[in-house]
Amino acid sequence: MDRTGLTYNTEKEQIVISEYGRCVQEMIKKLHEIEDREQRTEAAKYIISVMVQMNPSIKQSSDYEHKLWDHLYMISGYNLDVDSPFAPPIPVEQQSKPQHIGYQNNDIKYGHYGQYLIKMIEAASQEENDEVREALAYSLAGQMKRDYLEWNKSVVNDQVIIDDLKNLSGGRLIIADEAKLNSNGEQPGKGQPQAKQQQQQQGKKKKKKVPNLKANMNNPNNPAYKKRMQELGKL
């Protein structure tokens, strides 16, 4: 096949900024062929207007003109001699890589509970008071149950939560086996007598008797009955 006069993009120079396309890049290269500085500057300004049309979203930035001139210098290879309204960018600053952000190497045994909950378990395990430590154990177990449900929506085994709490606390936070955990962190049996007492008090409340107005109106001893009869002229 005769390829005379045919060129492919894969054989051409790589596009520096793809948003402006190859045509703009070729136009910027032609600027180096203009010997007169004033004409070269006017041609650069015209190319800037074309770049705005090729990439209109850049106008959303407040300093878009400065960015356009920086892009012009970048595409030209930082060796363009024109009267720019902005200082030419420094190639070293443009090509320098950003500083690497290190990652935290925290080895969490149970990642689904999170780092903060594990720290709370470590702090609660240092409590010396047995009653307070037991209350903290149920409260933390309730939070662990909620966190567990974030990963397993269908079912959660309370015994798994109890065993994980025991392992994470080093055996300091212990909940009885086969205990039913509440997601709100309440201890079993706590607050039940008061609830029952309130239910009993509500049951003892007598219903208020609603007066039978119709029956009272037919009572001759009722003043309203007498007044009504007087109005009708029957008394």
Number of C-alpha atoms within 10 A of each C-alpha: 3 5 6 6 5 6 9 6 9 7 7 9 9 11 16 15 14 11 12 18 14 17 10 21 21 13 14 21 15 13 20 16 9 13 9 10 14 12 13 20 18 13 17 21 17 11 20 19 12 14 21 16 13 14 14 11 10 16 14 8 10 9 10 14 17 16 16 19 22 20 19 23 21 19 20 20 13 15 11 20 14 20 15 15 9 11 10 19 15 12 12 8 9 10 8 8 8 7 6 6 6 6 6 6 6 7 8 11 11 11 9 14 19 13 14 9 15 20 13 13 21 16 11 20 21 12 15 10 8 11 10 11 18 19 17 21 26 24 19 24 26 21 19 24 23 19 16 18 15 12 12 10 9 7 9 14 12 19 16 12 20 24 15 17 23 18 13 17 20 13 12 21 27 18 21 8 10 10 12 14 21 17 17 14 19 18 19 12 7 9 10 10 10 10 11 11 11 12 11 11 10 10 10 9 8 7 7 6 6 6 8 8 8 8 8 14 15 12 12 11 10 12 12 14 14 17 12 14 13 11 9 9 8 8 9
